[in-house]
Amino acid sequence: MKRCWIWASWRNSGLTDRLTARRLLLATTNQGKAREIKKLLAGLNFKIESLVSYPEFGRFQEKEKTFEENSRGKARFYSRQYGGLVLAEDSGLEVEALDGKPGVFSARFSGRQATDQKNIKKLLKLMRPLSESQRKARFICVASLACRGQILKVYRGQLSGRIIFEPRGQNGFGYDPVFFYAPLQKTLAELTTEEKNKISHRGRALRKVRAYLKKFPEAQ
């Protein structure tokens, strides 16, 4: 395996001038997701960046059929361009009564111009005839770490709940307002970020990532 240099650099006209601190790229342009991940990884000795800082990078086309395949593909794709350590996460909602939909299409469930509101509206319309007992759902997150095109680790997190009939709560993003978590008797959008991170699918996967990164060498 090629050595995985993870020291951040000052960039001058696209050239590396000086190595300064360890770095990690989050393979996402979703700012809500990036904020959650940064909070979960806070305190690690890494300079954490997202794709927003790298508009020159090519964009990965999510065409795979599973969360893991998309996660691995994104990690490999961006780590080749970044030249260092990349964390790519693919996550989404699976509804039992809809045969696992929206699944890998969660973010674009309502079409090319999808928004969180449009996705929720479509989901609730499809589920309108379903009773409470038919509304079982789960959030899934698969997080992959890669360096220079090679996968280092893959971690999975899952959260089970049900879809309610109307949105509740102002926090979070995505399907959080309609995902009800019975042990807390709240939707994810009614939880604070700290409360959500303790129980969420992403929190469960990222805690495993965090444990690995705490032991990650300066280079390998």
N, C-alpha and C positions, 0 to 999 in steps of 0.2 A: 504493500500500500504506500502511496505517496505520503510524504510528511504533511501533516495538516497544521499549517501555521495559523494560529488564531489570534495573533496580535494585531490590534487596530492600527491603521496608518493614517498619517496626514496625507491628503491627496493634493498634488499640484499639477494641473493640466493632465489629470488622469494618471500620473505616475506616483509610485510609492516613494516617499521621501524619508520618512522616519517611523520606526515602530514605537508605539506608545502604550497601548493597553489591549487586553484580550477582547475579541469581538465576536458577536453572534448576530447573524441576520435572520429575522423573522420573515418567512416567505409569505407575506400577506400585505395587501393594501387596505384591508379593513381596519379602520382605526379603533373601533370598539373591541375587536378581537385582539389587536396589538396591545391595547391598554390592559386588558385582562391578563395576557401572557406576561407582560412586563411586571405586573404586580406579583404574579405567581413566582417569577424568577428574581424578584428584588433581593438585593443583598449579595448576589453572586458577583465575582470579580470579572464581569464582562461588560463591554460597551455593547448595548443592544440596539440594533437598528431595524428598520422595516423597509420593504420595497419602495415606500414613498420616497426614500432618499436615493433611490437608484432608478430613475425613469428611463435610463438608457438600456436597462436590461430587457431582453426579450421576455415575452409573457408565455407562461406554461398553459397549454390548452388541456383542461380537465375532461378527458374522454374515457376514463376508466370506469369500471362497473362497481368498484368497491372503494370504501374510504381508505383502506390501506394502500391500494394500488395508486390512488391519487396522491396520497401523502408521500409515499416513496418516490413517485415520479417527480413531484415538485421539489423534494429535497435534493435529488440528483441534479435536476435541471438547473436550479439556482446556485447550487454549490459549485458547479463548473464555472459559472460566470463570476461568482463572488471570490472564489479562490480560497475560501476559509470555511468555517463552521456555519451550517444553515439548519434552522429548525423549521420544518414544514408540517402544518397540521391540517388535516381534513376532517370535518365534522358535519353532523347534520342530524335530522330528525327522522325516525322511522315510526310509522303508525301501523300497528298490527292489523287493523281492519282494512287498511289500504294496501295490504301486501308489501309493507315496508316503505311505501312512498311517504314523503318526497325523497328520502334517501340521499344519494349523491347529488341530486338535483335541488337540494334544499334551498340553496342561495338563489337559484334562478327558476324556482318552481312556477312562477307566474309569467315566465317568458324572458326575452332579452332585456326588457326594460324593468326587470323585477326590482321591487323595493320590499322592505320588511312588511310594510302595511299591505301591499298587494299579495304577497305570499300568504300572509295570515288570512286575508279575505278569501283567497282561493281554497285554502285548507278548511276553513270553517264551513264554506259552502258545500264542499264535498262530504263533510262529516255531519251536516245538518240532520240527516235522518237517523244518526246513530245515538243509541242510549248511552248513559254514563258508563255502563259496564263494557261497552264496546269501544271505548276511547283510550285504551291502553297504548302507551307510546314510550319511546326511549330516545335519549340523546346519545350519540356515539362520537367519540373523538379518537383519532389515531394520529400520533405525533411521531415524526421521523427526524432523526439527526443524521446529517450527511456532511462529508467533506470531500471536495474535489471529485464529485461524481460517485462516491462510494458511501453506501449506507453504513452507519455506525450502530445505531440502535433504533428500535421501533417500540412505542408504548401505546397502550389502549386504555381508554376510560369510558365508563357507561353510567347513565343515570336513568332510572325508570320512573315513570309518572303517568299522567293522563292529560288529554287535551280537553279544556273546558269550553263552554259554549260562547263566551264573550271574553275579550282581552281584559286583563286586570294588571295594574302596576305601571310604573313609569321608568323603571330602571332596565338595565341590560339592553339587549338587541335581538334581532332575529325573531325566533318563535317564543322567546321568554314570556311574553304577556299571556300566552295561552297554555303554557306547560305548567301543570299543577303538580306540586311535590307534596304528597300526602303527609309525611312525617312532620312537616312544618306548617301544613295547611295554608300554603301560599303558592302563588306562581313564582317563577324565577324572577320576573320583573318586579315583584314586591319585596325582594330581598336586597340588602345592601351588597356591594361588590364583595366585601369580606365574607358575608354569609353565603353568597352564591359560590365563591371559590372553594369553600370548605366541602361542598357536596356535589358540585357540578362534574359532568363528564370531562370537561377540559381541565378542571382542577385536579381530578384524579390522575389523568394522564401526565399533566405537567409536573406534579409532585415527583413522579418517577423520573422525569427529565431532569428536574432540579437535583435530585439525589445523584444522578449520573454526572451532571456538570460540576458538582462540588468536588468530585474526584478526578475531573478531566485534567490531563497533563497540559502543560504549556504548549507542547507540540508533540505530534506523534507521526 
